[in-house]
Amino acid sequence: MFTKLDLIERIIATNDEQVLAKVSKALEAEAGEFRFTKEQLAMLEERREARRQGKGEGYSLKEVKSMVKRKRA
């Protein structure tokens, strides 16, 4: 197991862009930052468009709460 200082030194010493990208991604995830992928954004847009056209299903907050309560029972 590496200490914090060991990790910092290894990060500073590396020139591998892939390693740095992985470290960056790990730190973003830890900080609670979330980004949708292009595929996820496309799926959301498809669902939004279907909903606009009246093809999608939607539920009110009251309906959702009721469904959750029924599943728990």
Long-range contacts (C-beta under 8 A, 24 or more apart in sequence): none
